């Protein structure tokens, strides 16, 4: 140890000289470095650039040296051979900003590059000699808007319908609003702000009284704003004086949006009352044709039509007595009312009593008005009812007086009233028997007569109208029945039915024809359309008739589909719709068969009910069935498939598929499989560490066969309101990954489940960013090819993640042999970073291990000695270090010294693994053996004598002694 003290001193001196030499060399290098720190448009001063316009782009330069760069040019290149340059300038050490105008020729994504110390043609290294010529440019892709476009601003007042109709004077209210831009360019180009204003004015004036404004920053209304816009509110105080007011919100009150589109949605209003306001409001009841109607429905020239209507007082005050209604008409030649005048044709008596608020009036004795249609009035007309025609009632503002006119064309799909001429137009609408005719049984033949109104004809009733009937059999034998059903009056409403009782004498097909007003006793528009012919009726024998009335399949899902893999029941309703009861022999022969026609043709079941059905009686026959595949099934039920029972109508259907003895139904067998996720959980804690996301997922109602893939995705949403980003799921146990281009497994992470293993639990590793502390919402989504309920396809959990940067570490450990005074161990503790400016009471301890035990067992061995914990006096500042010294009685042997800072973890740290520091093996020899002496306390243990010519070797040795776990 005798020579170690001087050598250590020499070593330190050499190190100092060496470091000074290095520093001097750095300062002697005159090359500085220029680079671009920021290149983009300046969003605080300008909107995004537009094609075809000079637009200032911002370039922030940095000179990180200590020498002024003289005559430097800053430039921007874009497009094909497009460049703009600044004047040469001197860039002093530090930073600055330059704006250069760039004109992009087209919109969309456009690349541009900013240069400092620009030279051309490129490549070149500029005029200023730098230490690094590779970072003088900065490329950026600009989203360039169209040269010409529309910034279609809009405002929506009171989006949540919270404003009230009545407020008190000087009341503070919150006025909610939304604004947005539906256009394709940013509003206010290139540097103008947009202002929104809220006005409160008396009704009938304004907007004049500007109450509050908000000025939006340049570029706020960008073309890619969210569709729902931005929500905000104004706090305003209502006027002090009672009365009726209108609240108006105007967007862009300064007209700074020169690219405006639809201006109609730049403003919105709301009417309200301060104090007590009440007015009546007379309006027609209902909408559509029933609001205004005639009696009779058709207006006939020369006849009286009664106009019916109903009204309502929709206001909050009584409508006074004395209100009068007017009926006015206008004739529109050729359907054109232009240039014609309204004529009052009737009015009501004044009301004797007020009409209370929120009350309907439908009394036609007070409201109905007649119109004497002129005899020469054939053609198009419009008519209107004017409520409160003399304005007795002062109605509610703003539209109380404007909704008093009830117009015929408005309530009848913009069609005018067609006044018809008075003339009949009789036609036979139909001939039929209500029931099936049978041989030797009487049946009623119904003949229906009406007026033909399809072409504006037939608007006059006819009296004493008769119908003739002809019946022809298969052998062309015809019978003529005069005045079949007698004579009747044919009005303008529903058809008139004539009834003739006929008893067929044979089976077969009969042809019927009828002629109304055969003798032309009624004046009509046309006499050539009074006959209806070639109506055929088949007469049959009286038999039973077995029919499949209905076919039902249960159960079904919410969409009405049957379900794969679920026991289903097919039920058929069998009825006797004939005209006699079945016999017991027929009942023993009747069978019901169930089939699937597709996707495969097979017999499901054959059942013999054994019931003799009376006329009109029905029974249900059921069988069970399991749909095995997800497909469209065609089911068929047949009764008496073998035709062992003689039936009425059986021979009429040569194709059994169309026969009434069978019924088919097409159903889709959908899977009842339901994917779900539950019990999503994630622990809160410290950023930078693993916080596993655990959850359960699975299927309900899996089919008996096959495997089913259930995919899952995870989003992580920050508490700052950012939209949750999809997490890249790391590899883990219990799940697999599919390639994104795989047509069978296209999604990513998935599990493979079956009916025997329908669910599983998953744990996914998640390590929040170490430098971010916030609340996170973790949401797990499941995706399946078949999934009937989407409500349980996601689950969420919230994790409170705390940002932690505090770190304590042992920087070094030095052992000094002080001879008989023992050993001094100096532990250098460092507080490199943390939330607090300083830490108080930081604790340090020391352990001594026998090297033999340490080499065999490592840190798991029991220490030879454990020193009492020491606290650093005073505060340990952030970025500072402090030495804590320990003294150990001198022992002879090989030892390992281990220092630990914060042994009881009283300080929460980002990294707890660097709190331990273990030394190399330290050999302590007996005094007088050459390993110790008077100068042992002047140097490091275990260091040999060093030549003053080997400082670099000494640096290597010191580095070897530095070990940290």
SULMO-V56221 format. One record per residue. N is the residue number from 1. D_FIRST is the distance of its C-alpha to the first C-alpha in Angstrom with 2 decimals. Layout:
n:N d_first:D_FIRST
n:N d_first:D_FIRST
This chain:
n:1 d_first:0.00
n:2 d_first:3.88
n:3 d_first:5.66
n:4 d_first:5.29
n:5 d_first:7.46
n:6 d_first:10.11
n:7 d_first:10.27
n:8 d_first:10.94
n:9 d_first:13.49
n:10 d_first:14.96
n:11 d_first:15.28
n:12 d_first:17.17
n:13 d_first:19.34
n:14 d_first:20.19
n:15 d_first:21.10
n:16 d_first:23.31
n:17 d_first:24.96
n:18 d_first:25.50
n:19 d_first:27.16
n:20 d_first:29.24
n:21 d_first:30.41
n:22 d_first:31.52
n:23 d_first:33.35
n:24 d_first:35.05
n:25 d_first:36.27
n:26 d_first:37.82
n:27 d_first:39.68
n:28 d_first:40.92
n:29 d_first:42.76
n:30 d_first:46.28
n:31 d_first:47.60
n:32 d_first:48.49
n:33 d_first:49.73
n:34 d_first:53.22
n:35 d_first:54.31
n:36 d_first:57.07
n:37 d_first:55.97
n:38 d_first:59.41
n:39 d_first:62.65
n:40 d_first:65.65
n:41 d_first:68.77
n:42 d_first:68.15
n:43 d_first:69.40
n:44 d_first:69.50
n:45 d_first:71.94
n:46 d_first:73.73
n:47 d_first:75.18
n:48 d_first:74.22
n:49 d_first:75.61
n:50 d_first:79.07
n:51 d_first:80.44
n:52 d_first:82.48
n:53 d_first:81.11
n:54 d_first:78.66
n:55 d_first:75.84
n:56 d_first:72.78
n:57 d_first:69.48
n:58 d_first:66.29
n:59 d_first:63.30
n:60 d_first:60.04
n:61 d_first:57.74
n:62 d_first:54.11
n:63 d_first:52.31
n:64 d_first:48.61
n:65 d_first:47.52
n:66 d_first:47.65
n:67 d_first:50.47
n:68 d_first:54.21
n:69 d_first:55.91
n:70 d_first:59.21
n:71 d_first:62.52
n:72 d_first:61.44
n:73 d_first:64.19
n:74 d_first:64.08
n:75 d_first:66.51
n:76 d_first:67.75
n:77 d_first:69.17
n:78 d_first:71.40
n:79 d_first:74.21
n:80 d_first:75.44
n:81 d_first:74.55
n:82 d_first:74.55
n:83 d_first:72.15
n:84 d_first:72.01
n:85 d_first:69.76
n:86 d_first:68.76
n:87 d_first:69.15
n:88 d_first:66.07
n:89 d_first:63.75
n:90 d_first:60.50
n:91 d_first:57.84
n:92 d_first:55.39
n:93 d_first:51.95
n:94 d_first:52.62
n:95 d_first:55.53
n:96 d_first:59.31
n:97 d_first:62.46
n:98 d_first:65.39
n:99 d_first:68.66
n:100 d_first:70.59
n:101 d_first:74.01
n:102 d_first:74.27
n:103 d_first:77.57
n:104 d_first:77.24
n:105 d_first:80.38
n:106 d_first:80.42
n:107 d_first:79.21
n:108 d_first:76.83
n:109 d_first:73.22
n:110 d_first:72.56
n:111 d_first:69.32
n:112 d_first:68.16
n:113 d_first:65.03
n:114 d_first:63.67
n:115 d_first:61.87
n:116 d_first:59.88
n:117 d_first:59.96
n:118 d_first:63.01
n:119 d_first:64.49
n:120 d_first:67.27
n:121 d_first:68.15
n:122 d_first:65.17
n:123 d_first:62.69
n:124 d_first:61.14
n:125 d_first:58.00
n:126 d_first:59.73
n:127 d_first:59.62
n:128 d_first:56.33
n:129 d_first:53.13
n:130 d_first:50.83
n:131 d_first:47.46
n:132 d_first:49.25
n:133 d_first:52.96
n:134 d_first:53.28
n:135 d_first:53.58
n:136 d_first:56.43
n:137 d_first:59.07
n:138 d_first:59.80
n:139 d_first:62.57
n:140 d_first:64.50
n:141 d_first:67.55
n:142 d_first:70.16
n:143 d_first:72.87
n:144 d_first:75.83
n:145 d_first:78.94
n:146 d_first:82.50
n:147 d_first:84.14
n:148 d_first:86.99
n:149 d_first:86.71
n:150 d_first:87.49
n:151 d_first:85.30
n:152 d_first:87.47
n:153 d_first:86.29
n:154 d_first:87.60
n:155 d_first:87.45
n:156 d_first:88.31
n:157 d_first:89.25
n:158 d_first:88.73
n:159 d_first:87.36
n:160 d_first:87.14
n:161 d_first:90.64
n:162 d_first:89.44
n:163 d_first:91.63
n:164 d_first:94.58
n:165 d_first:98.14
n:166 d_first:98.28
n:167 d_first:95.82
n:168 d_first:96.22
n:169 d_first:96.13
n:170 d_first:92.68
n:171 d_first:90.98
n:172 d_first:87.50
n:173 d_first:87.51
n:174 d_first:85.03
n:175 d_first:86.44
n:176 d_first:84.62
n:177 d_first:84.70
n:178 d_first:83.33
n:179 d_first:83.03
n:180 d_first:82.30
n:181 d_first:82.94
n:182 d_first:84.95
n:183 d_first:85.09
n:184 d_first:83.21
n:185 d_first:81.75
n:186 d_first:79.78
n:187 d_first:81.93
n:188 d_first:81.72
n:189 d_first:80.80
n:190 d_first:78.98
n:191 d_first:77.74
n:192 d_first:80.20
n:193 d_first:79.57
n:194 d_first:81.93
n:195 d_first:83.27
n:196 d_first:84.88
n:197 d_first:87.24
n:198 d_first:88.96
n:199 d_first:92.43
n:200 d_first:94.60
n:201 d_first:98.25
n:202 d_first:101.64
n:203 d_first:103.32
n:204 d_first:105.40
n:205 d_first:103.17
n:206 d_first:99.77
n:207 d_first:97.08
n:208 d_first:96.91
n:209 d_first:94.80
n:210 d_first:91.17
n:211 d_first:89.19
n:212 d_first:85.63
n:213 d_first:83.84
n:214 d_first:80.66
n:215 d_first:79.35
n:216 d_first:77.51
n:217 d_first:74.78
n:218 d_first:75.46
n:219 d_first:75.29
n:220 d_first:75.51
n:221 d_first:78.62
n:222 d_first:77.22
n:223 d_first:79.31
n:224 d_first:77.03
n:225 d_first:77.15
n:226 d_first:77.44
n:227 d_first:81.08
n:228 d_first:81.17
n:229 d_first:80.07
n:230 d_first:78.36
n:231 d_first:79.41
n:232 d_first:79.33
n:233 d_first:81.53
n:234 d_first:82.90
n:235 d_first:83.37
n:236 d_first:86.75
n:237 d_first:89.18
n:238 d_first:92.82
n:239 d_first:95.56
n:240 d_first:96.99
n:241 d_first:100.61
n:242 d_first:102.11
n:243 d_first:103.61
n:244 d_first:103.01
n:245 d_first:100.05
n:246 d_first:98.44
n:247 d_first:94.71
n:248 d_first:93.80
n:249 d_first:90.47
n:250 d_first:90.26
n:251 d_first:87.50
n:252 d_first:86.94
n:253 d_first:89.09
n:254 d_first:88.20
n:255 d_first:89.28
n:256 d_first:85.93
n:257 d_first:86.20
n:258 d_first:88.22
n:259 d_first:87.91
n:260 d_first:89.65
n:261 d_first:91.50
n:262 d_first:93.50
n:263 d_first:93.81
n:264 d_first:95.78
n:265 d_first:92.62
n:266 d_first:90.91
n:267 d_first:92.60
n:268 d_first:93.58
n:269 d_first:95.59
n:270 d_first:96.11
n:271 d_first:99.13
n:272 d_first:98.76
n:273 d_first:100.50
n:274 d_first:99.47
n:275 d_first:101.20
n:276 d_first:104.35
n:277 d_first:105.80
n:278 d_first:108.40
n:279 d_first:110.70
n:280 d_first:112.81
n:281 d_first:112.14
n:282 d_first:114.95
n:283 d_first:113.91
n:284 d_first:115.59
n:285 d_first:114.52
n:286 d_first:112.83
n:287 d_first:112.18
n:288 d_first:114.09
n:289 d_first:117.79
n:290 d_first:118.39
n:291 d_first:117.70
n:292 d_first:120.96
n:293 d_first:123.76
n:294 d_first:127.49
n:295 d_first:130.25
n:296 d_first:131.53
n:297 d_first:128.50
n:298 d_first:130.51
n:299 d_first:132.12
n:300 d_first:135.65
n:301 d_first:137.72
n:302 d_first:140.49
n:303 d_first:138.95
n:304 d_first:136.96
n:305 d_first:133.21
n:306 d_first:131.40
n:307 d_first:127.85
n:308 d_first:125.54
n:309 d_first:122.17
n:310 d_first:120.01
n:311 d_first:117.83
n:312 d_first:115.08
n:313 d_first:114.04
n:314 d_first:110.30
n:315 d_first:109.61
n:316 d_first:108.72
n:317 d_first:112.08
n:318 d_first:115.72
n:319 d_first:117.78
n:320 d_first:120.95
n:321 d_first:124.53
n:322 d_first:126.60
n:323 d_first:124.32
n:324 d_first:126.35
n:325 d_first:125.50
n:326 d_first:127.07
n:327 d_first:127.76
n:328 d_first:127.84
n:329 d_first:128.52
n:330 d_first:128.19
n:331 d_first:129.88
n:332 d_first:127.81
n:333 d_first:130.07
n:334 d_first:128.42
n:335 d_first:125.41
n:336 d_first:124.57
n:337 d_first:124.58
n:338 d_first:123.81
n:339 d_first:126.35
n:340 d_first:128.06
n:341 d_first:128.44
n:342 d_first:127.82
n:343 d_first:130.94
n:344 d_first:130.96
n:345 d_first:133.13
n:346 d_first:132.54
n:347 d_first:130.74
n:348 d_first:130.13
n:349 d_first:131.57
n:350 d_first:129.19
n:351 d_first:127.01
n:352 d_first:128.57
n:353 d_first:125.31
n:354 d_first:121.67
n:355 d_first:119.24
n:356 d_first:116.26
n:357 d_first:112.69
n:358 d_first:111.09
n:359 d_first:114.55
n:360 d_first:116.36
n:361 d_first:120.03
n:362 d_first:121.75
n:363 d_first:125.35
n:364 d_first:127.33
n:365 d_first:130.39
n:366 d_first:128.54
n:367 d_first:126.46
n:368 d_first:128.51
n:369 d_first:130.57
n:370 d_first:133.28
n:371 d_first:133.79
n:372 d_first:137.21
n:373 d_first:136.26
n:374 d_first:138.70
n:375 d_first:141.16
n:376 d_first:140.05
n:377 d_first:136.38
n:378 d_first:135.37
n:379 d_first:131.97
n:380 d_first:128.45
n:381 d_first:127.73
n:382 d_first:124.85
n:383 d_first:125.21
n:384 d_first:123.13
n:385 d_first:123.14
n:386 d_first:122.00
n:387 d_first:120.63
n:388 d_first:121.52
n:389 d_first:123.53
n:390 d_first:124.55
n:391 d_first:121.01
n:392 d_first:122.02
n:393 d_first:118.50
n:394 d_first:115.68
n:395 d_first:113.11
n:396 d_first:109.36
n:397 d_first:107.45
n:398 d_first:106.57
n:399 d_first:108.56
n:400 d_first:111.00
n:401 d_first:113.95
n:402 d_first:112.71
n:403 d_first:112.73
n:404 d_first:116.39
n:405 d_first:117.90
n:406 d_first:118.35
n:407 d_first:119.18
n:408 d_first:120.78
n:409 d_first:118.92
n:410 d_first:115.56
n:411 d_first:116.11
n:412 d_first:117.64
n:413 d_first:114.99
n:414 d_first:116.35
n:415 d_first:119.72
n:416 d_first:122.97
n:417 d_first:125.82
n:418 d_first:128.44
n:419 d_first:131.99
n:420 d_first:134.20
n:421 d_first:137.92
n:422 d_first:139.97
n:423 d_first:140.98
n:424 d_first:140.44
n:425 d_first:138.84
n:426 d_first:139.34
n:427 d_first:137.43
n:428 d_first:137.04
n:429 d_first:133.34
n:430 d_first:133.40
n:431 d_first:135.36
n:432 d_first:133.81
n:433 d_first:134.37
n:434 d_first:131.88
n:435 d_first:131.93
n:436 d_first:132.47
n:437 d_first:136.21
n:438 d_first:137.73
n:439 d_first:141.09
n:440 d_first:143.88
n:441 d_first:141.60
n:442 d_first:142.22
n:443 d_first:139.39
n:444 d_first:139.12
n:445 d_first:138.81
n:446 d_first:137.08
n:447 d_first:137.91
n:448 d_first:135.78
n:449 d_first:137.24
n:450 d_first:135.51
n:451 d_first:135.57
n:452 d_first:133.62
n:453 d_first:131.34
n:454 d_first:128.89
n:455 d_first:130.41
n:456 d_first:131.38
n:457 d_first:134.70
n:458 d_first:136.36
n:459 d_first:136.12
n:460 d_first:139.54
n:461 d_first:140.53
n:462 d_first:143.33
n:463 d_first:146.00
n:464 d_first:148.00
n:465 d_first:145.87
n:466 d_first:146.75
n:467 d_first:145.02
n:468 d_first:146.63
n:469 d_first:144.94
n:470 d_first:145.48
n:471 d_first:144.30
n:472 d_first:144.49
n:473 d_first:143.88
n:474 d_first:142.72
n:475 d_first:146.28
n:476 d_first:146.56
n:477 d_first:148.95
n:478 d_first:148.46
n:479 d_first:149.50
n:480 d_first:149.86
n:481 d_first:149.38
n:482 d_first:150.67
n:483 d_first:149.16
n:484 d_first:146.48
n:485 d_first:145.19
n:486 d_first:147.81
n:487 d_first:147.43
n:488 d_first:144.54
n:489 d_first:143.15
n:490 d_first:140.00
n:491 d_first:137.80
n:492 d_first:134.73
n:493 d_first:132.14
n:494 d_first:131.50
n:495 d_first:133.58
n:496 d_first:136.81
n:497 d_first:137.22
n:498 d_first:140.55
n:499 d_first:140.91
n:500 d_first:143.33
n:501 d_first:143.61
n:502 d_first:143.94
n:503 d_first:144.48
n:504 d_first:143.57
n:505 d_first:145.96
n:506 d_first:143.76
n:507 d_first:140.17
n:508 d_first:138.84
n:509 d_first:137.72
n:510 d_first:139.69
n:511 d_first:139.52
n:512 d_first:140.12
n:513 d_first:140.86
n:514 d_first:141.81
n:515 d_first:143.52
n:516 d_first:143.40
n:517 d_first:146.40
n:518 d_first:148.31
n:519 d_first:151.39
n:520 d_first:149.55
n:521 d_first:150.58
n:522 d_first:147.35
n:523 d_first:146.62
n:524 d_first:143.29
n:525 d_first:141.33
n:526 d_first:141.60
n:527 d_first:143.94
n:528 d_first:142.28
n:529 d_first:139.22
n:530 d_first:141.05
n:531 d_first:140.70
n:532 d_first:137.85
n:533 d_first:138.46
n:534 d_first:136.98
n:535 d_first:135.33
n:536 d_first:135.17
n:537 d_first:135.20
n:538 d_first:134.95
n:539 d_first:137.02
n:540 d_first:135.68
n:541 d_first:136.56
n:542 d_first:135.36
n:543 d_first:132.45
n:544 d_first:129.12
n:545 d_first:126.06
n:546 d_first:122.63
n:547 d_first:119.85
n:548 d_first:116.06
n:549 d_first:115.63
n:550 d_first:111.89
n:551 d_first:108.66
n:552 d_first:105.50
n:553 d_first:101.99
n:554 d_first:99.57
n:555 d_first:96.80
n:556 d_first:95.58
n:557 d_first:92.46
n:558 d_first:92.42
n:559 d_first:93.48
n:560 d_first:96.52
n:561 d_first:95.18
n:562 d_first:95.39
n:563 d_first:92.12
n:564 d_first:90.64
n:565 d_first:89.86
n:566 d_first:91.68
n:567 d_first:94.87
n:568 d_first:97.66
n:569 d_first:101.35
n:570 d_first:104.08
n:571 d_first:107.25
n:572 d_first:110.60
n:573 d_first:113.59
n:574 d_first:116.88
n:575 d_first:120.16
n:576 d_first:123.89
n:577 d_first:125.04
n:578 d_first:128.46
n:579 d_first:131.77
n:580 d_first:132.25
n:581 d_first:130.25
n:582 d_first:128.68
n:583 d_first:130.35
n:584 d_first:128.62
n:585 d_first:129.05
n:586 d_first:127.26
n:587 d_first:124.48
n:588 d_first:123.90
n:589 d_first:123.64
n:590 d_first:121.30
n:591 d_first:117.72
n:592 d_first:114.68
n:593 d_first:112.08
n:594 d_first:108.58
n:595 d_first:106.95
n:596 d_first:103.94
n:597 d_first:105.07
n:598 d_first:101.64
n:599 d_first:98.88
n:600 d_first:100.63
n:601 d_first:104.24
n:602 d_first:104.56
n:603 d_first:106.67
n:604 d_first:104.87
n:605 d_first:107.63
n:606 d_first:111.43
n:607 d_first:112.95
n:608 d_first:116.55
n:609 d_first:116.98
n:610 d_first:120.53
n:611 d_first:121.71
n:612 d_first:125.16
n:613 d_first:124.44
n:614 d_first:127.17
n:615 d_first:127.83
n:616 d_first:124.91
n:617 d_first:122.78
n:618 d_first:119.20
n:619 d_first:116.56
n:620 d_first:112.82
n:621 d_first:111.44
n:622 d_first:107.69
n:623 d_first:105.26
n:624 d_first:101.48
n:625 d_first:99.31
n:626 d_first:95.62
n:627 d_first:94.71
n:628 d_first:92.13
n:629 d_first:91.06
n:630 d_first:90.44
n:631 d_first:93.60
n:632 d_first:97.04
n:633 d_first:99.58
n:634 d_first:103.34
n:635 d_first:105.07
n:636 d_first:108.80
n:637 d_first:111.04
n:638 d_first:114.57
n:639 d_first:117.48
n:640 d_first:120.29
n:641 d_first:118.58
n:642 d_first:121.18
n:643 d_first:124.08
n:644 d_first:125.80
n:645 d_first:127.11
n:646 d_first:129.68
n:647 d_first:128.41
n:648 d_first:129.68
n:649 d_first:128.02
n:650 d_first:126.59
n:651 d_first:128.48
n:652 d_first:127.46
n:653 d_first:123.91
n:654 d_first:123.89
n:655 d_first:120.10
n:656 d_first:118.69
n:657 d_first:115.49
n:658 d_first:117.54
n:659 d_first:119.70
n:660 d_first:119.65
n:661 d_first:119.08
n:662 d_first:115.42
n:663 d_first:112.65
n:664 d_first:109.33
n:665 d_first:106.19
n:666 d_first:103.08
n:667 d_first:99.83
n:668 d_first:96.23
n:669 d_first:93.90
n:670 d_first:90.67
n:671 d_first:87.50
n:672 d_first:86.86
n:673 d_first:83.17
n:674 d_first:81.11
n:675 d_first:77.43
n:676 d_first:75.37
n:677 d_first:71.89
n:678 d_first:70.89
n:679 d_first:68.07
n:680 d_first:65.87
n:681 d_first:62.64
n:682 d_first:59.26
n:683 d_first:56.65
n:684 d_first:55.47
n:685 d_first:51.79
n:686 d_first:49.08
n:687 d_first:49.41
n:688 d_first:47.32
n:689 d_first:47.63
n:690 d_first:50.18
n:691 d_first:53.37
n:692 d_first:55.62
n:693 d_first:59.32
n:694 d_first:61.45
n:695 d_first:65.21
n:696 d_first:68.11
n:697 d_first:70.61
n:698 d_first:73.63
n:699 d_first:77.35
n:700 d_first:80.51
n:701 d_first:83.57
n:702 d_first:82.12
n:703 d_first:84.76
n:704 d_first:84.81
n:705 d_first:83.64
n:706 d_first:80.94
n:707 d_first:77.47
n:708 d_first:76.99
n:709 d_first:74.22
n:710 d_first:72.97
n:711 d_first:70.78
n:712 d_first:68.65
n:713 d_first:67.08
n:714 d_first:64.80
n:715 d_first:64.79
n:716 d_first:62.22
n:717 d_first:63.66
n:718 d_first:61.60
n:719 d_first:62.73
n:720 d_first:63.30
n:721 d_first:66.57
n:722 d_first:65.67
n:723 d_first:67.66
n:724 d_first:65.84
n:725 d_first:64.21
n:726 d_first:64.38
n:727 d_first:61.12
n:728 d_first:59.86
n:729 d_first:59.82
n:730 d_first:56.78
n:731 d_first:57.17
n:732 d_first:57.37
n:733 d_first:58.96
n:734 d_first:62.70
n:735 d_first:63.94
n:736 d_first:64.38
n:737 d_first:64.75
n:738 d_first:67.73
n:739 d_first:67.82
n:740 d_first:69.46
n:741 d_first:72.09
n:742 d_first:73.12
n:743 d_first:76.79
n:744 d_first:76.45
n:745 d_first:73.04
n:746 d_first:72.86
n:747 d_first:70.85
n:748 d_first:67.22
n:749 d_first:65.76
n:750 d_first:68.25
n:751 d_first:68.93
n:752 d_first:71.57
n:753 d_first:73.79
n:754 d_first:76.90
n:755 d_first:79.44
n:756 d_first:77.35
n:757 d_first:74.18
n:758 d_first:75.45
n:759 d_first:72.34
n:760 d_first:68.55
n:761 d_first:65.52
n:762 d_first:63.06
n:763 d_first:59.55
n:764 d_first:58.32
n:765 d_first:54.78
n:766 d_first:54.66
n:767 d_first:51.59
n:768 d_first:52.58
n:769 d_first:50.89
n:770 d_first:47.63
n:771 d_first:48.54
n:772 d_first:52.01
n:773 d_first:53.11
n:774 d_first:56.80
n:775 d_first:59.54
n:776 d_first:60.45
n:777 d_first:63.75
n:778 d_first:63.40
n:779 d_first:66.75
n:780 d_first:67.43
n:781 d_first:70.57
n:782 d_first:72.25
n:783 d_first:74.53
n:784 d_first:77.04
n:785 d_first:79.90
n:786 d_first:82.23
n:787 d_first:81.72
n:788 d_first:84.63
n:789 d_first:82.90
n:790 d_first:80.45
n:791 d_first:79.97
n:792 d_first:77.27
n:793 d_first:75.44
n:794 d_first:72.56
n:795 d_first:70.35
n:796 d_first:67.74
n:797 d_first:64.84
n:798 d_first:62.81
n:799 d_first:59.02
n:800 d_first:57.28
n:801 d_first:54.06
n:802 d_first:51.58
n:803 d_first:49.45
n:804 d_first:45.78
n:805 d_first:42.97
n:806 d_first:40.59
n:807 d_first:37.09
n:808 d_first:33.84
n:809 d_first:30.63
n:810 d_first:26.90
n:811 d_first:25.40
n:812 d_first:21.70
n:813 d_first:19.31
n:814 d_first:15.70
n:815 d_first:13.53
n:816 d_first:10.96
n:817 d_first:9.36
n:818 d_first:10.79
n:819 d_first:10.53
n:820 d_first:14.12
n:821 d_first:15.41
n:822 d_first:14.86
n:823 d_first:14.04
n:824 d_first:15.50
n:825 d_first:17.18
n:826 d_first:18.75
n:827 d_first:21.84
n:828 d_first:23.53
n:829 d_first:27.31
n:830 d_first:29.77
n:831 d_first:33.60
n:832 d_first:34.69
n:833 d_first:38.43
n:834 d_first:41.15
n:835 d_first:44.60
n:836 d_first:43.44
n:837 d_first:42.08
n:838 d_first:39.54
n:839 d_first:38.59
n:840 d_first:38.32
n:841 d_first:36.50
n:842 d_first:34.33
n:843 d_first:32.56
n:844 d_first:29.15
n:845 d_first:27.90
n:846 d_first:24.92
n:847 d_first:25.04
n:848 d_first:22.54
n:849 d_first:23.64
n:850 d_first:22.80
n:851 d_first:21.99
n:852 d_first:24.69
n:853 d_first:27.28
n:854 d_first:26.26
n:855 d_first:26.54
n:856 d_first:29.93
n:857 d_first:31.47
n:858 d_first:29.55
n:859 d_first:30.15
n:860 d_first:33.16
n:861 d_first:31.21
n:862 d_first:31.00
n:863 d_first:27.73
n:864 d_first:25.78
n:865 d_first:25.62
n:866 d_first:27.48
n:867 d_first:26.67
n:868 d_first:29.64
n:869 d_first:30.79
n:870 d_first:29.84
n:871 d_first:32.18
n:872 d_first:31.15
n:873 d_first:32.74
n:874 d_first:35.51
n:875 d_first:36.61
n:876 d_first:34.54
n:877 d_first:36.43
n:878 d_first:37.32
n:879 d_first:34.85
n:880 d_first:32.21
n:881 d_first:28.86
n:882 d_first:27.21
n:883 d_first:23.82
n:884 d_first:24.20
n:885 d_first:21.32
n:886 d_first:21.11
n:887 d_first:19.27
n:888 d_first:18.93
n:889 d_first:18.75
n:890 d_first:15.73
n:891 d_first:17.02
n:892 d_first:15.78
n:893 d_first:16.81
n:894 d_first:17.19
n:895 d_first:18.44
n:896 d_first:20.17
n:897 d_first:20.30
n:898 d_first:23.65
n:899 d_first:24.77
n:900 d_first:28.53
n:901 d_first:30.49
n:902 d_first:34.07
n:903 d_first:33.91
n:904 d_first:37.55
n:905 d_first:38.86
n:906 d_first:40.35
n:907 d_first:40.10
n:908 d_first:42.28
n:909 d_first:40.39
n:910 d_first:41.38
n:911 d_first:38.41
n:912 d_first:37.11
n:913 d_first:35.04
n:914 d_first:32.18
n:915 d_first:31.45
n:916 d_first:28.86
n:917 d_first:25.39
n:918 d_first:23.29
n:919 d_first:19.67
n:920 d_first:18.48
n:921 d_first:17.42
n:922 d_first:14.25
n:923 d_first:12.88
n:924 d_first:11.90
n:925 d_first:11.30
n:926 d_first:12.74
n:927 d_first:11.21
n:928 d_first:11.07
n:929 d_first:11.00
n:930 d_first:7.72
n:931 d_first:6.57
n:932 d_first:5.95
n:933 d_first:6.52
n:934 d_first:8.23
n:935 d_first:6.23
n:936 d_first:5.51
n:937 d_first:8.84
n:938 d_first:8.41
n:939 d_first:7.54
n:940 d_first:8.89
n:941 d_first:8.34
n:942 d_first:8.95
n:943 d_first:8.44
n:944 d_first:8.03
n:945 d_first:7.94
n:946 d_first:11.25
n:947 d_first:14.23
n:948 d_first:15.98
n:949 d_first:19.05
n:950 d_first:18.25
n:951 d_first:18.64
n:952 d_first:21.03
n:953 d_first:18.79
n:954 d_first:16.21
n:955 d_first:19.24
n:956 d_first:20.11
n:957 d_first:16.82
n:958 d_first:17.11
n:959 d_first:20.71
n:960 d_first:19.97
n:961 d_first:18.08
n:962 d_first:21.21
n:963 d_first:23.64
n:964 d_first:26.63
n:965 d_first:29.46
